[in-house]
Amino acid sequence: MAKETKGLKVTVNLFSLDRWKADSTAESARLWIKGTVTNAESKEQKVFNDAGELITILGRWNRDKLKSLKKPKP
């Protein structure tokens, strides 16, 4: 990822549906959002089991990034 970006940088890895591809539909794939997300700056990893949990993780990391940007530089 680009180092010059000052915003929150994350990597999202969705778990594969390969094992269930015969039984999956486009809608079930859309709803089956499970995987890991990695904060590119801190290397912290979190597992999420649905889209809401992913958004919550991203929101918290974005809040923390904003706090770090607001801190006065020594």
Biopython code that builds the backbone (N, CA, C, O; Angstrom):
import numpy as np
from Bio.PDB.StructureBuilder import StructureBuilder

atoms = [
    (1, "MET", "N", (0.831, -1.177, 0.000)),
    (1, "MET", "CA", (0.000, 0.000, 0.000)),
    (1, "MET", "C", (0.877, 1.242, 0.000)),
    (1, "MET", "O", (2.024, 1.218, 0.446)),
    (2, "ALA", "N", (0.320, 2.306, -0.501)),
    (2, "ALA", "CA", (1.076, 3.554, -0.615)),
    (2, "ALA", "C", (1.404, 4.100, 0.773)),
    (2, "ALA", "O", (0.526, 4.178, 1.632)),
    (3, "LYS", "N", (2.652, 4.474, 0.996)),
    (3, "LYS", "CA", (3.088, 5.003, 2.287)),
    (3, "LYS", "C", (2.677, 6.462, 2.475)),
    (3, "LYS", "O", (2.554, 6.919, 3.611)),
    (4, "GLU", "N", (2.463, 7.199, 1.390)),
    (4, "GLU", "CA", (2.189, 8.626, 1.502)),
    (4, "GLU", "C", (0.744, 8.942, 1.917)),
    (4, "GLU", "O", (0.447, 10.094, 2.233)),
    (5, "THR", "N", (-0.145, 7.973, 1.926)),
    (5, "THR", "CA", (-1.519, 8.194, 2.327)),
    (5, "THR", "C", (-1.583, 8.425, 3.826)),
    (5, "THR", "O", (-0.982, 7.674, 4.594)),
    (6, "LYS", "N", (-2.309, 9.460, 4.256)),
    (6, "LYS", "CA", (-2.403, 9.777, 5.676)),
    (6, "LYS", "C", (-3.647, 9.181, 6.317)),
    (6, "LYS", "O", (-3.794, 9.230, 7.538)),
    (7, "GLY", "N", (-4.531, 8.629, 5.528)),
    (7, "GLY", "CA", (-5.760, 8.049, 6.068)),
    (7, "GLY", "C", (-5.545, 6.641, 6.584)),
    (7, "GLY", "O", (-4.426, 6.128, 6.588)),
    (8, "LEU", "N", (-6.624, 6.028, 7.016)),
    (8, "LEU", "CA", (-6.603, 4.655, 7.497)),
    (8, "LEU", "C", (-6.381, 3.719, 6.314)),
    (8, "LEU", "O", (-7.073, 3.811, 5.301)),
    (9, "LYS", "N", (-5.414, 2.823, 6.450)),
    (9, "LYS", "CA", (-5.130, 1.843, 5.404)),
    (9, "LYS", "C", (-5.383, 0.452, 5.966)),
    (9, "LYS", "O", (-4.855, 0.104, 7.021)),
    (10, "VAL", "N", (-6.183, -0.341, 5.272)),
    (10, "VAL", "CA", (-6.489, -1.692, 5.718)),
    (10, "VAL", "C", (-6.408, -2.666, 4.544)),
    (10, "VAL", "O", (-6.524, -2.281, 3.381)),
    (11, "THR", "N", (-6.208, -3.928, 4.884)),
    (11, "THR", "CA", (-6.274, -5.010, 3.921)),
    (11, "THR", "C", (-7.409, -5.921, 4.352)),
    (11, "THR", "O", (-7.468, -6.330, 5.512)),
    (12, "VAL", "N", (-8.308, -6.245, 3.438)),
    (12, "VAL", "CA", (-9.440, -7.120, 3.737)),
    (12, "VAL", "C", (-9.244, -8.421, 2.979)),
    (12, "VAL", "O", (-8.998, -8.417, 1.772)),
    (13, "ASN", "N", (-9.353, -9.535, 3.695)),
    (13, "ASN", "CA", (-9.249, -10.855, 3.089)),
    (13, "ASN", "C", (-10.532, -11.614, 3.408)),
    (13, "ASN", "O", (-10.747, -12.014, 4.552)),
    (14, "LEU", "N", (-11.381, -11.813, 2.412)),
    (14, "LEU", "CA", (-12.624, -12.559, 2.608)),
    (14, "LEU", "C", (-12.338, -14.050, 2.513)),
    (14, "LEU", "O", (-11.575, -14.490, 1.652)),
    (15, "PHE", "N", (-12.954, -14.825, 3.401)),
    (15, "PHE", "CA", (-12.765, -16.267, 3.379)),
    (15, "PHE", "C", (-13.383, -16.842, 2.101)),
    (15, "PHE", "O", (-14.410, -16.361, 1.621)),
    (16, "SER", "N", (-12.753, -17.854, 1.573)),
    (16, "SER", "CA", (-13.175, -18.463, 0.314)),
    (16, "SER", "C", (-14.487, -19.226, 0.454)),
    (16, "SER", "O", (-14.755, -19.852, 1.479)),
    (17, "LEU", "N", (-15.285, -19.161, -0.583)),
    (17, "LEU", "CA", (-16.520, -19.942, -0.659)),
    (17, "LEU", "C", (-16.324, -21.185, -1.526)),
    (17, "LEU", "O", (-17.299, -21.835, -1.904)),
    (18, "ASP", "N", (-15.081, -21.517, -1.842)),
    (18, "ASP", "CA", (-14.783, -22.610, -2.762)),
    (18, "ASP", "C", (-15.427, -23.931, -2.331)),
    (18, "ASP", "O", (-15.932, -24.685, -3.163)),
    (19, "ARG", "N", (-15.402, -24.197, -1.036)),
    (19, "ARG", "CA", (-15.945, -25.453, -0.533)),
    (19, "ARG", "C", (-17.466, -25.527, -0.732)),
    (19, "ARG", "O", (-18.018, -26.620, -0.858)),
    (20, "TRP", "N", (-18.139, -24.382, -0.761)),
    (20, "TRP", "CA", (-19.596, -24.344, -0.858)),
    (20, "TRP", "C", (-20.083, -23.814, -2.210)),
    (20, "TRP", "O", (-21.253, -23.451, -2.331)),
    (21, "LYS", "N", (-19.233, -23.761, -3.213)),
    (21, "LYS", "CA", (-19.621, -23.121, -4.471)),
    (21, "LYS", "C", (-20.786, -23.818, -5.161)),
    (21, "LYS", "O", (-21.550, -23.162, -5.869)),
    (22, "ALA", "N", (-20.946, -25.117, -4.979)),
    (22, "ALA", "CA", (-22.064, -25.821, -5.619)),
    (22, "ALA", "C", (-23.402, -25.405, -5.009)),
    (22, "ALA", "O", (-24.427, -25.396, -5.691)),
    (23, "ASP", "N", (-23.387, -25.060, -3.720)),
    (23, "ASP", "CA", (-24.630, -24.714, -3.020)),
    (23, "ASP", "C", (-24.850, -23.218, -2.882)),
    (23, "ASP", "O", (-25.899, -22.799, -2.392)),
    (24, "SER", "N", (-23.901, -22.407, -3.297)),
    (24, "SER", "CA", (-23.989, -20.959, -3.096)),
    (24, "SER", "C", (-24.669, -20.258, -4.259)),
    (24, "SER", "O", (-24.564, -20.668, -5.415)),
    (25, "THR", "N", (-25.373, -19.182, -3.911)),
    (25, "THR", "CA", (-25.974, -18.308, -4.911)),
    (25, "THR", "C", (-25.307, -16.944, -4.775)),
    (25, "THR", "O", (-24.528, -16.718, -3.849)),
    (26, "ALA", "N", (-25.608, -16.056, -5.681)),
    (26, "ALA", "CA", (-25.046, -14.707, -5.596)),
    (26, "ALA", "C", (-25.483, -14.028, -4.297)),
    (26, "ALA", "O", (-24.693, -13.322, -3.669)),
    (27, "GLU", "N", (-26.731, -14.238, -3.895)),
    (27, "GLU", "CA", (-27.215, -13.609, -2.662)),
    (27, "GLU", "C", (-26.550, -14.202, -1.425)),
    (27, "GLU", "O", (-26.196, -13.467, -0.503)),
    (28, "SER", "N", (-26.374, -15.521, -1.394)),
    (28, "SER", "CA", (-25.725, -16.123, -0.224)),
    (28, "SER", "C", (-24.263, -15.677, -0.139)),
    (28, "SER", "O", (-23.738, -15.494, 0.959)),
    (29, "ALA", "N", (-23.613, -15.503, -1.271)),
    (29, "ALA", "CA", (-22.232, -14.999, -1.270)),
    (29, "ALA", "C", (-22.183, -13.561, -0.777)),
    (29, "ALA", "O", (-21.248, -13.181, -0.073)),
    (30, "ARG", "N", (-23.166, -12.765, -1.133)),
    (30, "ARG", "CA", (-23.230, -11.379, -0.680)),
    (30, "ARG", "C", (-23.423, -11.321, 0.825)),
    (30, "ARG", "O", (-22.845, -10.458, 1.485)),
    (31, "LEU", "N", (-24.221, -12.217, 1.377)),
    (31, "LEU", "CA", (-24.491, -12.227, 2.810)),
    (31, "LEU", "C", (-23.390, -12.907, 3.615)),
    (31, "LEU", "O", (-23.233, -12.631, 4.804)),
    (32, "TRP", "N", (-22.627, -13.794, 2.979)),
    (32, "TRP", "CA", (-21.584, -14.551, 3.680)),
    (32, "TRP", "C", (-20.286, -13.755, 3.628)),
    (32, "TRP", "O", (-19.353, -14.115, 2.910)),
    (33, "ILE", "N", (-20.235, -12.679, 4.389)),
    (33, "ILE", "CA", (-19.062, -11.804, 4.428)),
    (33, "ILE", "C", (-18.328, -12.142, 5.707)),
    (33, "ILE", "O", (-18.657, -11.624, 6.774)),
    (34, "LYS", "N", (-17.332, -13.010, 5.603)),
    (34, "LYS", "CA", (-16.499, -13.389, 6.745)),
    (34, "LYS", "C", (-15.058, -13.326, 6.292)),
    (34, "LYS", "O", (-14.743, -13.643, 5.144)),
    (35, "GLY", "N", (-14.181, -12.916, 7.193)),
    (35, "GLY", "CA", (-12.784, -12.860, 6.822)),
    (35, "GLY", "C", (-11.944, -12.172, 7.877)),
    (35, "GLY", "O", (-12.312, -12.100, 9.050)),
    (36, "THR", "N", (-10.808, -11.669, 7.431)),
    (36, "THR", "CA", (-9.899, -10.951, 8.320)),
    (36, "THR", "C", (-9.621, -9.580, 7.737)),
    (36, "THR", "O", (-9.647, -9.385, 6.522)),
    (37, "VAL", "N", (-9.356, -8.645, 8.614)),
    (37, "VAL", "CA", (-8.982, -7.300, 8.206)),
    (37, "VAL", "C", (-7.714, -6.953, 8.977)),
    (37, "VAL", "O", (-7.602, -7.238, 10.169)),
    (38, "THR", "N", (-6.764, -6.337, 8.287)),
    (38, "THR", "CA", (-5.486, -5.970, 8.888)),
    (38, "THR", "C", (-5.279, -4.475, 8.769)),
    (38, "THR", "O", (-5.404, -3.902, 7.687)),
    (39, "ASN", "N", (-4.960, -3.844, 9.899)),
    (39, "ASN", "CA", (-4.606, -2.429, 9.916)),
    (39, "ASN", "C", (-3.185, -2.331, 9.373)),
    (39, "ASN", "O", (-2.259, -2.868, 9.981)),
    (40, "ALA", "N", (-2.995, -1.662, 8.251)),
    (40, "ALA", "CA", (-1.697, -1.615, 7.586)),
    (40, "ALA", "C", (-0.640, -0.909, 8.432)),
    (40, "ALA", "O", (0.543, -1.235, 8.337)),
    (41, "GLU", "N", (-1.048, 0.044, 9.251)),
    (41, "GLU", "CA", (-0.095, 0.802, 10.058)),
    (41, "GLU", "C", (0.343, 0.036, 11.298)),
    (41, "GLU", "O", (1.539, -0.071, 11.569)),
    (42, "SER", "N", (-0.614, -0.498, 12.054)),
    (42, "SER", "CA", (-0.291, -1.173, 13.314)),
    (42, "SER", "C", (-0.119, -2.680, 13.155)),
    (42, "SER", "O", (0.344, -3.347, 14.081)),
    (43, "LYS", "N", (-0.482, -3.223, 12.004)),
    (43, "LYS", "CA", (-0.443, -4.662, 11.711)),
    (43, "LYS", "C", (-1.411, -5.467, 12.576)),
    (43, "LYS", "O", (-1.323, -6.693, 12.633)),
    (44, "GLU", "N", (-2.339, -4.773, 13.253)),
    (44, "GLU", "CA", (-3.351, -5.457, 14.055)),
    (44, "GLU", "C", (-4.314, -6.174, 13.126)),
    (44, "GLU", "O", (-4.753, -5.614, 12.122)),
    (45, "GLN", "N", (-4.643, -7.424, 13.465)),
    (45, "GLN", "CA", (-5.575, -8.214, 12.667)),
    (45, "GLN", "C", (-6.819, -8.515, 13.484)),
    (45, "GLN", "O", (-6.747, -8.758, 14.689)),
    (46, "LYS", "N", (-7.950, -8.494, 12.815)),
    (46, "LYS", "CA", (-9.230, -8.841, 13.440)),
    (46, "LYS", "C", (-9.988, -9.755, 12.482)),
    (46, "LYS", "O", (-9.900, -9.614, 11.262)),
    (47, "VAL", "N", (-10.726, -10.685, 13.056)),
    (47, "VAL", "CA", (-11.614, -11.558, 12.283)),
    (47, "VAL", "C", (-13.018, -10.989, 12.394)),
    (47, "VAL", "O", (-13.445, -10.596, 13.480)),
    (48, "PHE", "N", (-13.742, -10.941, 11.277)),
    (48, "PHE", "CA", (-15.126, -10.471, 11.286)),
    (48, "PHE", "C", (-16.021, -11.553, 10.712)),
    (48, "PHE", "O", (-15.612, -12.321, 9.841)),
    (49, "ASN", "N", (-17.259, -11.603, 11.215)),
    (49, "ASN", "CA", (-18.204, -12.634, 10.796)),
    (49, "ASN", "C", (-19.388, -12.100, 10.009)),
    (49, "ASN", "O", (-20.210, -12.874, 9.518)),
    (50, "ASP", "N", (-19.480, -10.780, 9.885)),
    (50, "ASP", "CA", (-20.524, -10.194, 9.057)),
    (50, "ASP", "C", (-20.131, -8.766, 8.691)),
    (50, "ASP", "O", (-19.178, -8.216, 9.244)),
    (51, "ALA", "N", (-20.853, -8.186, 7.779)),
    (51, "ALA", "CA", (-20.515, -6.851, 7.286)),
    (51, "ALA", "C", (-20.606, -5.802, 8.386)),
    (51, "ALA", "O", (-19.819, -4.856, 8.407)),
    (52, "GLY", "N", (-21.555, -5.961, 9.294)),
    (52, "GLY", "CA", (-21.697, -5.002, 10.388)),
    (52, "GLY", "C", (-20.479, -4.992, 11.295)),
    (52, "GLY", "O", (-20.026, -3.932, 11.726)),
    (53, "GLU", "N", (-19.952, -6.173, 11.584)),
    (53, "GLU", "CA", (-18.754, -6.263, 12.414)),
    (53, "GLU", "C", (-17.547, -5.645, 11.702)),
    (53, "GLU", "O", (-16.721, -4.993, 12.341)),
    (54, "LEU", "N", (-17.440, -5.844, 10.395)),
    (54, "LEU", "CA", (-16.364, -5.232, 9.613)),
    (54, "LEU", "C", (-16.448, -3.715, 9.688)),
    (54, "LEU", "O", (-15.435, -3.049, 9.899)),
    (55, "ILE", "N", (-17.648, -3.161, 9.517)),
    (55, "ILE", "CA", (-17.838, -1.706, 9.586)),
    (55, "ILE", "C", (-17.485, -1.185, 10.978)),
    (55, "ILE", "O", (-16.886, -0.117, 11.106)),
    (56, "THR", "N", (-17.850, -1.930, 12.016)),
    (56, "THR", "CA", (-17.524, -1.527, 13.384)),
    (56, "THR", "C", (-16.017, -1.478, 13.603)),
    (56, "THR", "O", (-15.508, -0.523, 14.190)),
    (57, "ILE", "N", (-15.307, -2.484, 13.143)),
    (57, "ILE", "CA", (-13.842, -2.517, 13.265)),
    (57, "ILE", "C", (-13.231, -1.328, 12.530)),
    (57, "ILE", "O", (-12.374, -0.632, 13.073)),
    (58, "LEU", "N", (-13.675, -1.098, 11.293)),
    (58, "LEU", "CA", (-13.140, 0.015, 10.507)),
    (58, "LEU", "C", (-13.444, 1.351, 11.160)),
    (58, "LEU", "O", (-12.599, 2.247, 11.157)),
    (59, "GLY", "N", (-14.636, 1.498, 11.719)),
    (59, "GLY", "CA", (-15.001, 2.730, 12.409)),
    (59, "GLY", "C", (-14.115, 2.992, 13.613)),
    (59, "GLY", "O", (-13.694, 4.127, 13.834)),
    (60, "ARG", "N", (-13.826, 1.962, 14.392)),
    (60, "ARG", "CA", (-12.962, 2.122, 15.569)),
    (60, "ARG", "C", (-11.535, 2.466, 15.156)),
    (60, "ARG", "O", (-10.905, 3.338, 15.754)),
    (61, "TRP", "N", (-11.030, 1.786, 14.142)),
    (61, "TRP", "CA", (-9.672, 2.090, 13.677)),
    (61, "TRP", "C", (-9.599, 3.498, 13.098)),
    (61, "TRP", "O", (-8.594, 4.187, 13.272)),
    (62, "ASN", "N", (-10.648, 3.928, 12.414)),
    (62, "ASN", "CA", (-10.672, 5.277, 11.853)),
    (62, "ASN", "C", (-10.695, 6.316, 12.976)),
    (62, "ASN", "O", (-10.019, 7.340, 12.882)),
    (63, "ARG", "N", (-11.460, 6.062, 14.028)),
    (63, "ARG", "CA", (-11.489, 6.934, 15.206)),
    (63, "ARG", "C", (-10.090, 7.045, 15.821)),
    (63, "ARG", "O", (-9.634, 8.139, 16.152)),
    (64, "ASP", "N", (-9.416, 5.895, 15.968)),
    (64, "ASP", "CA", (-8.068, 5.888, 16.547)),
    (64, "ASP", "C", (-7.076, 6.635, 15.666)),
    (64, "ASP", "O", (-6.187, 7.320, 16.171)),
    (65, "LYS", "N", (-7.225, 6.504, 14.343)),
    (65, "LYS", "CA", (-6.345, 7.213, 13.410)),
    (65, "LYS", "C", (-6.544, 8.719, 13.537)),
    (65, "LYS", "O", (-5.572, 9.474, 13.531)),
    (66, "LEU", "N", (-7.782, 9.158, 13.651)),
    (66, "LEU", "CA", (-8.066, 10.575, 13.815)),
    (66, "LEU", "C", (-7.449, 11.095, 15.106)),
    (66, "LEU", "O", (-6.871, 12.182, 15.112)),
    (67, "LYS", "N", (-7.557, 10.346, 16.198)),
    (67, "LYS", "CA", (-6.949, 10.750, 17.468)),
    (67, "LYS", "C", (-5.436, 10.932, 17.315)),
    (67, "LYS", "O", (-4.857, 11.890, 17.825)),
    (68, "SER", "N", (-4.811, 9.987, 16.600)),
    (68, "SER", "CA", (-3.351, 10.082, 16.428)),
    (68, "SER", "C", (-2.972, 11.271, 15.553)),
    (68, "SER", "O", (-1.912, 11.863, 15.751)),
    (69, "LEU", "N", (-3.815, 11.630, 14.592)),
    (69, "LEU", "CA", (-3.528, 12.789, 13.746)),
    (69, "LEU", "C", (-3.698, 14.110, 14.513)),
    (69, "LEU", "O", (-3.034, 15.101, 14.209)),
    (70, "LYS", "N", (-4.588, 14.109, 15.503)),
    (70, "LYS", "CA", (-4.843, 15.318, 16.283)),
    (70, "LYS", "C", (-3.806, 15.551, 17.379)),
    (70, "LYS", "O", (-3.680, 16.665, 17.887)),
    (71, "LYS", "N", (-3.058, 14.499, 17.749)),
    (71, "LYS", "CA", (-2.057, 14.653, 18.796)),
    (71, "LYS", "C", (-1.000, 15.661, 18.357)),
    (71, "LYS", "O", (-0.547, 15.631, 17.213)),
    (72, "PRO", "N", (-0.605, 16.562, 19.274)),
    (72, "PRO", "CA", (0.441, 17.512, 18.916)),
    (72, "PRO", "C", (1.781, 16.796, 18.705)),
    (72, "PRO", "O", (2.136, 15.887, 19.455)),
    (73, "LYS", "N", (2.494, 17.210, 17.701)),
    (73, "LYS", "CA", (3.809, 16.640, 17.400)),
    (73, "LYS", "C", (4.855, 17.264, 18.350)),
    (73, "LYS", "O", (4.864, 18.480, 18.538)),
    (74, "PRO", "N", (5.724, 16.446, 18.943)),
    (74, "PRO", "CA", (6.743, 17.006, 19.847)),
    (74, "PRO", "C", (7.815, 17.776, 19.104)),
    (74, "PRO", "O", (8.738, 18.304, 19.725)),
]
sb = StructureBuilder()
sb.init_structure("model")
sb.init_model(0)
sb.init_chain("A")
sb.init_seg("    ")
for serial, (resi, resn, name, xyz) in enumerate(atoms, 1):
    if name == "N":
        sb.init_residue(resn, " ", resi, " ")
    sb.init_atom(name, np.array(xyz, "f"), 0.0, 1.0, " ", f" {name:<3s}", serial, name[0])
structure = sb.get_structure()
